[in-house]
Amino acid sequence: MNRPLDLVLLDVLWETEGAYEIGVNLLQEVFRIARLLGVDELGHVMDSPGQWPQWQFHEGQRAALLESQGFRVDREIHRFEFHTGEAKLPSVDERGLIFRSLIEVGEGLTWIVERSFAWLGRNRLFEQGLRVQRADR
């Protein structure tokens, strides 16, 4: 793939006068270049709060800028991390990774598939026409 999928860094000097207008002009130039490259869709991930590796802050101002230029929230996610500190690490299954056949998984697989398609229903792929029917319906 030789075309950009995402706008990774979006930052202006938000504390300065005219920052919003600078952001609009910046995005308009990004859109112009993207069109020249044959791109018709761009994404942008916004961490809240700002964190490594981009350290982008001013989430409210960035969100307002993005929305004013046609971006919409595709999905909200939560990241989890575990810091040991004084806490004990969770126990580990000494057997390691276990592979099971689809027959062994049985009803658990149905549950996973249904939840996956429910997620797709909230994702833009579904809006673009991805339709999947369960075989037993």
Protein Blocks (a to p, Z undefined) as FASTA:
>chain_A
ZZdfbdfbdcddfkbghklmmmmmmmmmmmmmmmmnopabdcdddddddddfklpghklm
mmmmmmmnopacfbdcddddddfklmccddddfklpadddfklnmmmmmmmmmmmmmmmm
mpmklmnopacddfkZZ
